[in-house]
Amino acid sequence: MIEKRDIHKLADLALLFVTDAEVEKLQKEIEPVLDYVSELQKFAGKEEMPKEGVVHTIMRDDGEPHESGMYTEGLLGELPQREGEYMKVKKIL
Amino acid sequence: MNVSDLTIKKTRELLDKKEVSVVELVQAHLDHIKKKNPDIFAYLEVYDDALEQARIADKRIAMGETSPLLGIPIAMKDNILRKGFTVTAGSKILEGYRATYNATVVNRLSEAGAVFLGRTNCDEFAMGSSTENSAWGRTKNPHDTKRVPGGSSGGSAASVAMDGAVAALGSDTGGSIRQPAAFCGVVGLKPTYGSVSRNGLIAMGSSLDVIGPFAKSVSDAESMFDVIKGHDVLDSTTIPEHMRTERKAKTHLTVGVPRAFVEQGLDPEVAKNFEATLKKLSDQGHALVDIDLPTIGYSLAAYYVIMPAEASTNLARFDGVRYGLYKSGKDRIDDYKQTRGAGFGPEVRRRILLGTYVLSAGYYDAYYGKAVQAQRKISDEFNRAFQSVDAIATPTTPTPAFAFDEKSDPLSMYLADIFTVPANIAGIPAISVPSGEVVRDDSKLPLGIQFMAPKLGESILFTLGRSVTGE
């Protein structure tokens, strides 16, 4: 069972604004999906849990750096709010 | 010129014989799109430099260059980046965003001379099986406009099916190329995980996502795949060249049919078509054997834990700071909440919350841990099966294209991917090939057969696909 307050908590963790009406709807929609995936609990789980998935990330070596600043203006141009060469956000502390 | 049923092969002949120029070819497609798109809505945008690209391709041809994709007009899903052009992944949260670099597949296709016609509609962040979740409107199935084209790459499938492009690119996380290919009557290939670079693809489920082609023939899908595949230093999950021992297909193959899995919830006419297609294969000398994959039934449950977990993580980057939509709140944290609250649509919200749930401390082992365990077992089971068979066949979908709003609850929509999800879970390649049609409400609706092969076994898929289409 997933409660309304659980949905509120999850939305808070996911930094997602949801209205009270939506919480009710989400609860009704998520519940059957959780029921369905709970089928996995029946899965023979006696063997040891793998510590990682099948897929591993392979990091490449650093090298061949691009010319400094060549992407700066392109990236800054996509910022919703900027001030000169800075991205602008509300007060952090 | 007439653009209907133009394959890459046929177009290549026309271009090589100088019967048509690339500019004429592209103009004919643009005219056709103008006529068809208002009704079908496959394209979100037609690129304003399509004719300019065509002129460059014409110059290359005039210089004596020839290669399979030189001058071929293609469409691209709205989640693949092309520098300087808008890309939104079907979401309001990326409204107005312009890509700052090219995806590796875009670079490879440009070098090969393909002409990008435009970007196609898709479910928001590739989450869906009907393209109904796009923030920009619904794409209709060209075979029956009361029905969905499938999804999430529904716009790409429809663009090829309506002859608005010779081929197209899509992405497949749980069936997003194969399912719409089946619904729209075209070929769709989900390549081996890691065979095609995803640099420049907007991520959904990073351990599952792969870019692949839509085409009007199996050989065309192969031509596209040959250009886009390969190792890329910008995607560390691509398979290095020295590890790419491709499996060559024999002329006569052994095809396994997982009977118990296939028979659940199958439309009777889809079942009939599947059997008839299998018969066609055996008539051509391929061997059929029944196989048992006892764990495969857990694929969809594992998928709906792994994918939301990865998607909720990947979508954390959309917060109104670096790109796209920004909504002001009462403080910085509220800025994020308001931006994400306004920018993400219903299906994306559900999956973000689901992903957050299965990754939360108290439930991690019970959901994510179990799902990863199931994933391993399913992969092992496929590996074992491939010791005795060359490929595995299922219908691509349990039913033909469904009507708009028919699957209103999320779980019934998720079940539409029951046959396609296992290949993503196991990271193996799979193809959907048109296998016939059924009549529903006076419309002829296409059906597809799916083949799955061991990792890097795409050539096996092409051989079997050609046996079905008669190429």
Interface residues (C-beta under 8 A of the other chain):
Chain A: I2 D6 I7 L10 A11 L13 A14 L15 L16 F17 V18 E22 L26 E29 I30 P32 V33 L34 Y36 V37 S38 E39 L40 Q41 F43 G45 E47 M49 P50 G53 V54 V55 T57 I58 M59 R60 Y71 G74 L75 G77 E78 L79 P80 Q81 M87 V89 K90 K91 I92
Chain B: Y97 R98 T100 Y101 Y193 S207 V233 S236 T237 T295 Y298 L300 A301 A302 Y304 V305 S312 A316 D319 G320 V321 R322 Y323 G324 L325 Y326 D331 R332 I333 D335 Y336 K337 Q338 R340 G341 A342 F344 R349 R350 I352 L353 L354 T356 Y357 V358 S360 D365 A366 Y367 G369 K370 A371 V372 Q373 A374 Q375 R376 K377 S379 D409 P410 L411 Y414 G427
